[in-house]
């Protein structure tokens, strides 16, 4: 794994790099390319130097089973060639501005003269938004965002760590708790993969009450997808097609007047009973309602995996259990930790 640490000044990137070195045996690497304001970079004695970023890219590609960490990629243009590699994990590090300024002040003798809060804020704004920072340009960078600003660089992070911790041990404890090096951050497992697709399917819904998506899977192959909405040919829910969804009511009330097909129903109808079989799993971003649970049992699905709770969860769980269908809640990984 190659961990690329990016982030704001005083956020703790170096501390996390040292954590990966000391606790997980990572090799800290850097380049001999120019540093800030065109000056030679100053690598620490622990950083293994490479003549250029291309050399570094080739090395981590050829040695993808080894563990490396760097803080030397400081612009979006520098990062883009690296994020194409499947072993690269980009971690953005940030924290409260005042706390970061205090950290910088405490290290004034190491990093140079002390900086005032006003100057630190100005520096922060310039880094986050300025297009004048060092680094090459590339046609792959969106033209709507300044090419070399820190905001653009951090937008590529797989996760963002908010370092508001007062001590290094507290930060390291947090890194242990979130399992920073979980391989599923780079390549999701089957549950994460299918649940992500269910959440994506939900974005197609135009129901006025809630967006729900479902993915029906058999032997790790997708049979069908579904999202909630009115039947084919009927006016869309958000155009007034379903009166129940367009009037104020609590969850579970007035269902007899609802015209919307649920995501689970759509997925089951698209697949058909014969294709579903006894080893099928349905992934839903929201727990199925009682009506859908009955149909899931009838169609022979063996397991329901969901993320968000629903008002009928207890009743649904009961009918699914009685029908021999396993119900499992899955927590979706947060990007900011």
N, C-alpha and C positions, 0 to 999 in steps of 0.2 A: 504494500500500500504506500502511496505517495501522498502525504498530507500537505496541502498548501494552506498556510495561515495568512489571511488578509484581514485588514480592519483598521480601526481608528487609532490615533496615537494614544498611548497610555492604556490601551484596552487589555493588555496582558498576552500579546502574541508570543513574546519571548518566553514568558512563564510557561505557557502551554507547550512550546517547543521543548523546553527543558524537562517538562513532565513526561513527554513522549520519549525523550532520550533516556532519562533515568529509570522510568518505571516499565517502559515497553521496549527498550532496546533499539529505538529508531536512530538512524544516522542523520544528523543535521547537515544539510547541503546548502551551498550557495554558489554564486558565480563571481567571476572576476570582472564582470561588466561594470560600466561606469555607475556611480552612485548618484546621490542628489546633487543637483546643480553641476553635473558633468564631472564631479570629483571621483577618484577611484573609490570603489566600495571598500568598506572596512569590515571584513568578515571576522567573526570571533575565532579563537583558536579551535573551537569545537566544530566549526563548520568546514565540511570537506569542500574545497573549491573546485569549480569547473571553469574552463576557459570562456565558455559562453552558454547561453540558455539552450542552444541547439545541442551542445554536448550533453548538457544535463538531461534534456528531453530524450535523447538517444539512450543514455545510461539507464534512466528509470524505466524505459520501454523494454530494454533487453533484460533488466533485472527486476521484472514486475513482481516477483514473489518476495523480494526484500522490502524492508520498511525504511522510508525516508521521510523527512520533514523539512520544509523550507519556509522562509518569510521573504524570499528574494524576488517574488513575482509581484510587482507593485502597480501594474497597469493592466487594463483589460486586454490590450494587444499582446502583452507578454503571456497572459494566462491562456488565451484562446487555443494555442496549439496543444497545451497540456490537457485541457478538459476533454479532448477527444479520446484520451486514453482511459480504459475502463478501470484502471487501478488508482486513479487520481481522485482524492476526496478534498474538496474545497471547503474550508471552515472559516466563516467570517466571525470576527471577535469584536464586540462593541461593549459599551457600558455607559453609565451616567456621566455626562460631560464634566460635572464638578469632581466626581471621584477620579476620573482620568487625569484631570489637571493636577490634582493633589499627588497622584502617583508620579507624574512628570516632575513636579516640584521636588519630591523626595529623592529623585534620581538626578537632580540638577548637576551634581559634581561629575557624574558619569557621562551624561548626555550633552553637557554644555551648560551655559549660564541659565539661571532660573528664568521662567517665562511668566508674564502676567496673565491673569485670567482673560483679560480682554484680548490680548494677543493670541492666546491659546484658542479662543472662540473664533477669531478671524482665521487662524491657521486651519481649524477644523472646517469652516465654511468653504475655504479655498480648496482644500483637499476633496471635499464631498462634491463640489460643483464645478470646479475649474477645469478647463480643457487645456491648460498651459503646462500641466505637469509633464515630466519626461516620459519618453516611450514612443515607439514607432506607431504608425497608423496602419490600418488594414481595412479592406472593403467589407470584411465580415462583421465589423462593428456597426450597430445601428446608428444612423446619422442623426436620429432624434435625441441621442444622449451624448454629451461631451465625451470624446474618445478616451481620454486618460483620467477621468475623474474617479475618485474612490467609490462613489455610489455605483457606477457602472461595473467596477471590479467586483464589488460585494454582491451584486445581483446574481452572480453565477454560483454562489455558495450552496452546497448541499444542505447545510444547516448553519444557523447563527447562534453563537453563544453570547449571552448577555452577562458580562462579568461585573456584577455589582457587589462582589464579595470583598470583605474587609481584609482577609488574610489569604495567603497562598494555600495553606492547608484546606481552607474552606473551598477554594476554587478547585483544588485537586480532588476533593471529596465529591464535588458536583460532577466532575469529569468521569469519575468512577461510576456514579449513579446513572448517568445518561448513556453509559457504555459508548463512549466516543468512537471507538474503533469497530463497532458493530458492522460486519460485512454487508448487511442488508441496506446500509446507507448507500452503498455503491450499486448493488444488484438486489432488488427486492425479492423476498421469498414469494411463494405462490399465493399465500394469503394477502400479502401486501400488494402484489401485482393485481389480483382480481378485485380487491377492494378499491384500489385506485381507479380501476376501470368502471366500477359501479358508481363511484363518486363522479366520474367524468360523464357517465350516461345520464346522471341526474340533472346535469346542466342543460339537457335538451328539453326538460319538462317546462311547461308553461302553466302549471297548476297554480291557482291563486293562494293555496294554503301552504304547501310545502313542496320541495323538490326531492324526489326519491328516484334512485336508480338501482337496477338489479342486473346481475350477470349470472346466467345459468351455465354450470360447468360440469363436464363429465370426463373423467380420466385426464384432468388438467387441460382439457380442450373446451373452448367456449362453444356452447350450443346456441345460445341466443342472448340478446340483451333486451332490456325494457326500461321504460321510464313512465311516470304517471301522467295521464292526460285523457282527454275525451276520445271516443272511438273514431276510427278512420272515417272521414267524410263529415263529421259533426264539427260545428263551430268550436274553435279552440277555447279552453277554459278562460284564458286571460282576455278573450274577446266576448265573454259573457255566456259561453256555451254551457257551463254548469252553474245553475243558480245557487246550489248549495255552497260551492266554493267561493262564490262572489258575495255571500252574505256572512255577517258576523255570527259565528257559532263556536262552541268549544269542541275540542277534538273528540271524535266518536259520536257526535250528535248529528241527527238528520242524515245519516248515511243512506237511508232508503231513497232520498231525493238526489243523490250524487250520481252524475253521469260519467265521472272519470274512471277509467281503468287504472288500477294500481300497477306500479312497476313490476311487481312479482307476477301479476296476472298476465301482463304483456309478454314477459319472458317465457312463462309457461305456455301460453297460447302459440307463440312463435315456434317453440321447440316441438310441441306435440308429445303425447303420452308415450308413444313408441320409442322416440329418440331419447327420452329422459333416462329411462333405466333405473336400476336400483343403486347405482354408485354416484349419482349426481349430487352436486353441492350448489346451493344458490347463495350468492353474495349480495347483500343489501346494505346500502349506507344507512338505512333506518330499519328498526325491528318490524317485521311484518305485522299487519293488523290481524284480527281474528279471522276475518273472511279469507284473506290470503293464506293464512296458516292452514285452514281447512283444505284449500285447493292444493297447497304444497304437499300435505299428507296424502291426498287422493292421487296425486301424480307420481308418487313414489320417490320423491327426493329424500336423500338420507341425512342431509345436514344443512342447516341454515347458519350462515356467518353474517353478523351485522355489526354496525358501529354505533349508531345513535339510538337511544331509547325512545319508546313511544308509549302513549297512554294505555294501550291494550297489552302491554308487554307480558303481564302476569297471565292473562287469559290465553294469549298466544302460546306462551311457554307450556301451559297445561295441555292444550290440545296437541301441540307438537310432540310432547313427551308421551302422551297416550298413543299417538300414532307412530311412535318409534322413530321420530326424527330428532336428531341431535341439534340443540340450539347453542350457539357459541358467540359471545360478544368479543369483538376485537377492537383494541385501542389503536387508532390511527396515529402514526408518528408525527409529532409536531416539528416544524422546521426551525422554530426559535426556542432554545432551551436555556 
